[in-house]
Amino acid sequence: MTDKWAQQGVPHKGWENTGVYDLGADRMTCEMCEAREIRYAHHMSHPAYPNELVVGCHCAEVMEEDYVGPKRREGALINAAKRRANWLQGNWRPSQKGNDFLRTDGFVLTVFPKGNGWSGSVIRRDPERKAFLHRVHPTEDAAKLALFDALIYVKNRW
C-alpha cells in the first residue's frame, strides 16, 4: 500500500480544512488515499505535516474527525454549481438606464457596457456596500456569470 494512510509520519487526525474548491472538469486523485478521483477539493493542513493535502470528502471527514462539515461545505459548492448553470435564465430586467439588473439575496447586480466589453456591479442594500467587476468581459453573458462569482465572493466576505 502506497497511500498516505499507510505511510509513517503522516498524521491521520487533527487536520484543519483551509478551503474547498470545485475543480469542475479538472478532476484529480485524492492525495491522502491516492485512489478516489475527486471533483471537490478539500484543502487540509496539519501542524505536524509540512505540506497541505488536497483530498476528497471522505478522507476530509476522517482527517478532521468531522462527519458533517465536509459534506456541508461540498453541498454548498454543488448547490452553487447548479445555481450558476441556471444563472443566465434568471429574472434579469432592464433598469431605467437600459442595463440589465437582478435582485437576489439582498443584493442588486447590474451589467453595463464598458469600453469594448461589459462590466458590472454588486450592491448590498442594507447596509449599503458596492463592488465592481475588476475585468471587462467580452459579452454581456460573460459579465453576468462573473457577477455570479462576485456575489458568492462578497456574500462570504461581507
N, C-alpha and C positions, 0 to 999 in steps of 0.2 A: 504494500500500500504506500503510495507516494503523496497522498493528500495531506494537508496541514493538520488535520485532526490526528494523524498518526505520527507527526514529526515532534521530536523533543524540542522544548524551548518555545513552542507556540502555545500561548495560553488558550484555554477552552472557554473560560468565563471571565466576566469583568470587563468586557468590551463596551465601548460607547459609540453610538451612532452619530456621525457628523454630517449626515445628509443622505437623501435617497433621490435618485435621478432616473428618469425614463430614458433608456438607451434607444428606444424605437427599434428600427431595423438593425442597428449596430449591436446586436446581442454579443454577449461574451460568456465565458465559463467562470463560474463561481471560483474565487481564489482560495476559499477555505476547503471545500470538499473536492474541488477540481473535477467535478463530474456533471453538475447541472448547468444547463445553458440558462442564462438569466437575461431578462429584459429590464427589470427594475433593480438598479444597482444600489445596494445599501453600503455606504462607506463607513468602515469601522476602524476605530483606533483603540489602542491599549497602552497604558504607560510602561508596560514591561516588554513591548514589542516594537521594533524600530520602524516598521512600515505600516501604512494604512492598508487594509484589505478591502476589496470590493467583492461583496458576497450577495447571495440570493436571500430571499425572505426566511427560508427555513434555517439556514446557518445563522442569520442575524438573530433569530429568536433564541437559539441555543447560546450564542456568544453573549447576548445581552441578558439572558435569563428573563426574558420578557416575551410572552407568547401572545400579546395583544398589540403592543406598539408597532412592531414591524409590519404587521398586517394592516393596521390603521393607516400608517404612512404610505404603504403601497396602494391601498384602496383609494386614498386621496389622489394619487397620481393616475390611477386607472380612470377615476371619475373625471379628472381634468382632461385626459386624452379624449374621452367620449364627448365632453362638452366642447372642446376645441374643434372636433370633427364637425360639429353642427353650428359652430360659431357664425359663419358667414350667412346662414339662413335665419339668424336671429331677427328681432324686431327693430332693425335699423330704419330710422326715419330721417327725412331731410329737416335740417334746422332752418331758422329764418334766413340764414346766410346761404342756404343751399348745401351745407355739408352734412353728410350722414352722421347720426349720433345714435347711441344706445344707452338706455338707463338700465343698470343691473347692480344688484348687491349694494345699493347705496352710493354708486358711482355713476358718473356720466362720462362716456367715452365718445370722442369725436374724431373723425378723419377729415383731413383737408389737404388741398393741393399745396405743395411747397416746392419751389424751384421746378425741376423737371420730373418730379415724382409726387409722392404722398407722405404725409406725416400724420401725427395725431396727438391727442391729449387725454389724460385720465384725471378726472376731478372727483374728489370725495366731497360730498356736500356738507357733512356735519362731523367733526369740524372741517372747514374747507381747507383742502390741500390740493395742489395741482402738480402734475408731472407731464413732460412732453417726451415723445419718442426721440431718441438720440440720432437715429439714422433716417434718411429719406428713402422710401421704398418705391420700387418701380411701378407698382399698381395699387389701386385702392384696396383690393382684397388682401394684398401682402401687408399693407398698413393695418388693416383690421385684425389680421392674425397676430401682428406684432403688438397690437393693443391688448389682445387676449393675454399674451405672455406678460405684458407690463402690468395688467390687472392682477394676475397671480402674484407677481413680484411685490406690488405695493400692498396687497392685502396681507402679505406675510410681514411687511416692514412697518406699515402704518398702524 
